[in-house]
Amino acid sequence: MSSEKSIMRRNVVYKESCLSGLEKMGDETVDLIFTDPPYYQYRAKNIKGLKNHKDVVTEFEFDEFKSEEDYLKFLEDVIAACYRISKPGASGYLWCGDDYVSYINRIVEKVGFQFRKVIHWHKTNPFPAIYTRKMFANSMEMMVHFSKGSPKTWNHKPVNEMHNFIESPICMGKERRAHKTQKPLKVCIPYIEISSNPGDLVLDPFMGSGTTAIASLMTGREFIGFEINDKYCDIIAKRFEEFLENSSTIFEGKYPEVIHSKVKADKSGK
Ligand SMILES: C[S@@+](CC[C@H](N)C(=O)[O-])C[C@H]1O[C@@H](n2cnc3c(N)ncnc32)[C@H](O)[C@@H]1O
């Protein structure tokens, strides 16, 4: 698909692999990419002495790549599709594990984006380091910021809020859903506000529990997203229901929805 008009509707999460979904989106139609792809856990799973520690090496059912090459190729295909559908000047934010951050910097530049900065989220309540394991607690996650040329939208916040570092506990309480890698709204909303304006279209190819969609709704942006897993699509639908119940905004027929696409994921499930 390369016409200017996308056939995907705004404010919808499609239950579909993003690889097939992104093909149906028009060139230069998206104002901001905000996403959190699966991390490649294989290496950690195979480190001697670590593999039985489920608290350290969580086995995500969506994270079954055959090899590191497959994983990086998958990310490159998705990021290249994101480049095609981004408007000139659009920003992108992509969460990743610390061991893949430099690969991702290279990939974003290879497909045409400019790498800008790595943002660090310090989790104030990580799983504690245990003496016998001789490892530091995993209290940091990273997000790569990139853009298609110079960023068109840059809503500067007070200087002390413009650090490439943010602190927040992991999701807890009412916000917490049954998704192992759910990101707190608090670490997503500031970047969406800086790099887009109300009414803009935010894309998340890997919606998970729907955090990007909820953050977009809360800040007056629109979204399109993909999520391959039925269970997580149900979580997103429930979050939309709760959001609408608690929101005073009038949506004028643009209600957020989860749609089970007729297009099947490719055989690898990726
Ligand atoms: C790291 S999680 C995203 C978590 C999300 N940021 C949140 O706050 O809930 C990655 C998600 O991508 C989904 N996923 C994996 N491969 C996919 C694909 N090819 N297309 C769409 N979604 C996919 C997984 O099911 C998983 O929910």
The ligand as a MOL file (V3000), in Angstrom:
LIG
                    3D

  0  0  0     0  0            999 V3000
M  V30 BEGIN CTAB
M  V30 COUNTS 27 29 0 0 0
M  V30 BEGIN ATOM
M  V30 1 C 6.4430 -5.4510 25.2940 0
M  V30 2 S 4.7770 -5.7900 25.0050 0 CHG=1
M  V30 3 C 3.9860 -4.1970 24.9500 0
M  V30 4 C 3.4990 -3.7320 26.3000 0
M  V30 5 C 2.7980 -2.3810 26.2670 0
M  V30 6 N 3.7300 -1.3140 26.1020 0
M  V30 7 C 1.9700 -2.1410 27.5150 0
M  V30 8 O 2.1980 -1.1220 28.2030 0
M  V30 9 O 1.1200 -2.9720 27.8290 0 CHG=-1
M  V30 10 C 4.8080 -6.2930 23.3300 0
M  V30 11 C 3.4680 -6.7570 22.7890 0
M  V30 12 O 3.6010 -7.0120 21.3860 0
M  V30 13 C 2.7260 -8.0700 21.0350 0
M  V30 14 N 3.2190 -8.6160 19.7550 0
M  V30 15 C 4.2580 -9.4630 19.5420 0
M  V30 16 N 4.4330 -9.6740 18.2240 0
M  V30 17 C 3.4830 -8.9350 17.5970 0
M  V30 18 C 3.1610 -8.6910 16.2380 0
M  V30 19 N 3.8220 -9.2770 15.2480 0
M  V30 20 N 2.1510 -7.8370 15.9410 0
M  V30 21 C 1.4470 -7.2250 16.9320 0
M  V30 22 N 1.6850 -7.4260 18.2470 0
M  V30 23 C 2.7010 -8.2530 18.5720 0
M  V30 24 C 2.7980 -9.0110 22.2210 0
M  V30 25 O 1.6730 -9.8640 22.3000 0
M  V30 26 C 2.9390 -8.0460 23.4060 0
M  V30 27 O 1.6910 -7.8090 24.0150 0
M  V30 END ATOM
M  V30 BEGIN BOND
M  V30 1 1 1 2
M  V30 2 1 2 3
M  V30 3 1 2 10
M  V30 4 1 3 4
M  V30 5 1 4 5
M  V30 6 1 5 6
M  V30 7 1 5 7
M  V30 8 2 7 8
M  V30 9 1 7 9
M  V30 10 1 10 11
M  V30 11 1 11 12
M  V30 12 1 11 26
M  V30 13 1 12 13
M  V30 14 1 13 14
M  V30 15 1 13 24
M  V30 16 1 14 15
M  V30 17 1 14 23
M  V30 18 2 15 16
M  V30 19 1 16 17
M  V30 20 1 17 18
M  V30 21 2 17 23
M  V30 22 1 18 19
M  V30 23 2 18 20
M  V30 24 1 20 21
M  V30 25 2 21 22
M  V30 26 1 22 23
M  V30 27 1 24 25
M  V30 28 1 24 26
M  V30 29 1 26 27
M  V30 END BOND
M  V30 END CTAB
M  END
